[in-house]
C-alpha cells in the first residue's frame, strides 16, 4: 500500500503572489477555495476568456484579471502558479516554465505535474484542518471536509483562545509549557469522567 508522503503546510497567501492561468470553471473553483480559505490572497488570473462568475469572484476578492494568452513573462515575481486551462499542451508548458524558475506549480487534474495539491480544507475560526488523499480522490477529500464541518463545533475557536491565554501565563521553555498544559487538561478530563 502506498503512503501519503506529502508534507502539509499553511501558507500566508497575503504575502505571496499567486497566478492562476485560465478563466473557466476550474479556475473559478480554484479561486473560490483559495479565497474562501485566504480572503486576503494576492491573486492574478490570466486567460483569453473569463466566465462571468470567475470575473465576479475575482472582483469580490480584489484579484487582478488579465485578458490574454499565457506567456512565461506572467511568471515574473510569482511564488505559486495554478494551471487550469483546457489545453494540455499549455498546462505542460506552464509546468516546465515554472520548474525552470523554481516556482511551485499545480496543474489541475494532473497529479504528475503538481508540486502541491489543493486539498479539502475545514475552517472553524482559528482551527483549520487540511485533508489530502495524495491526489487520488478529490471526492473523498470533499466528503471528509463536509464531515468535519458538520461535527466540529462553531465555537471551537474559544477553546483555542482560552488555551492560548493559559499558555501565556506559563513560564519555562516549550517542553515545560507543554507538560503544564497536559497536566491542566488531564485534570479537566478526569473531573468530567468522574461526574
N, C-alpha and C positions, 0 to 999 in steps of 0.2 A: 504494500500500500504506500502511495506517495505521501510525503509530508508537505505541509504548507510551510515553506521556509521564508515567507515574506516577513519583513520587519515593519510593523506598523509605526507610523509617526503622525503627529498632529502639526500641521503647517499653519503658520501665521500668514494667511493669504493676503492680509492688508500690506505686508512688507514684500510681497513677491509680484512680479509681473507675469501674468498668465495669458497665453494666446490660445484661443480656440479657432481652429480652421474649419469652416463650414457654417452654414446658416439654416440648415434644415431641422428635422425632428430630433435627430441625435444631438446636434449642437445645442438645441433648446433644452433637451433633457440634461445634458452635462452642465449647462449654465444654471439650470434650475437647482440641481442638487448642490452645486458648488456654492451658489449664493444663499441657498437655504441654510447651509452649514456655516458659511462665512459671508454674511451680507456685505462686509466691507472689502471683499476681494477686489483686487485690481485686475480687471479682465479686458482684453481686446479680442474682438471677433473679426475675422476676415473671410469673405465669401463673395462669389459673383452674384449671389441671390440670398435674401433672408426671408424666412417665413414671417408673417405679421406677428405671431406670438413670440418669436425669438426677438424681434425688434422691440416689442413691448416690454419683455422681461429685461432686455439689455438696458432700456431707458429707465426702468424702475430701479435698477441697481447701479446705475452710472457706468455701465460697461461701454466701451468705445466700439463702434461698428465701422468697418471699412469695407466698402463695396469694391471688390476686385478679385483677381485670380491670386492664388498663393505664389509667393516667391521667397527665396531664402532671406531677403532683406527684412522681412517681418519678424525674423527670429532675433534680431538685434536687441540685446538687453532683456531678453525673456529668460525666465527661470524654469517655467513649466509650459509644455505645449500639449494640447489635446487635439488630435486629428479626427474629424468626423465627416469627411467628405464621402460621397458615394462613388468615388473613383479610386479603386485600389492602388493604381499607379501613383496618384498624387499622395495618398496616405503613406505609401512606401518611401517616396521621395522625402516627405516631411520627416519620417523616422530617420532616414540616413543623414539628412541635413542636421537634425538635432544631435545625432550621435557624433558627427564631426565637430560640433560646437560644445559638446558636453552638457547638453540641455536635456533634462528629464522629459520623456515623451510617453504619451498614451495614445495608441491608435485604437479607436473604438472597435470593439468586437473582433480584435485580432491579438490575442494574448502574446504570441511570439514577438510582436512589435510593440511591446509595452515595457517601460521601466517601472511602472506603477499601475495599480488598478484603483478604480474609484469604487470602493465597496459600499455596502449598506451602512448608514450612519443613523444612530439614535441620539437625539439631544434632548435632555431634560435639565434646563438651567445650566449649572456648572458641570454636570455629568454628560460625557459624550462617549459613546461606545461605537467602535468601528468594527464591521463584520466583513470578513474575507472568506471566499470559497476558493481561493487560489486561482481566480479567473475561470473556474469551471462551471459555476451555476449562479448567474445573477438572480434567478428566480428564488433560489434557496436563501441568498443574502436578503432579498426583499421580504420573504416570509419571516425570517428571523428578526429583521428590523421591525416589522409590524407586531410581532410577538412582544419584543422588548418595549416598544412604545406603549403597548396595552398594559403590561404588567408593572412597569416602573412607575411609582407614584409621581405626580406632578411636582410635589414639594420636596423631592429628594435633594434639591439644592440646599434646603435649610439644614439638612444633616451635614452636608459638606461645609457649610458656613460655620456651624457650631463646632465641628471637629477642628476646623482651621483656627477658630478663635481659641479653643482649648490648647491646641498645639503651640500657639504663640505665647502662652503663659509658661510653657515648659522651658527648662534650662538644659544645657548639655549638647552633645553632638547628635547627629541624626539618629544613630543607633539607640541612644538613651531616650530620645523622644519617641521613637517607635515602640520601645519597651513600655514606656509610661502610657502611651495611647492604647496599647494592647491590654495593659492591666485595667485601665479605666473601662474600656468597652467590654472586657471579660466580666467585670463586676456587674455591669448593666445587664448582660445576658444572663448571668447567674441569678440575679434578682428576679428577672422576668420568668425564668423557668421554675422558680420556687412558688410563684403565685398560682 
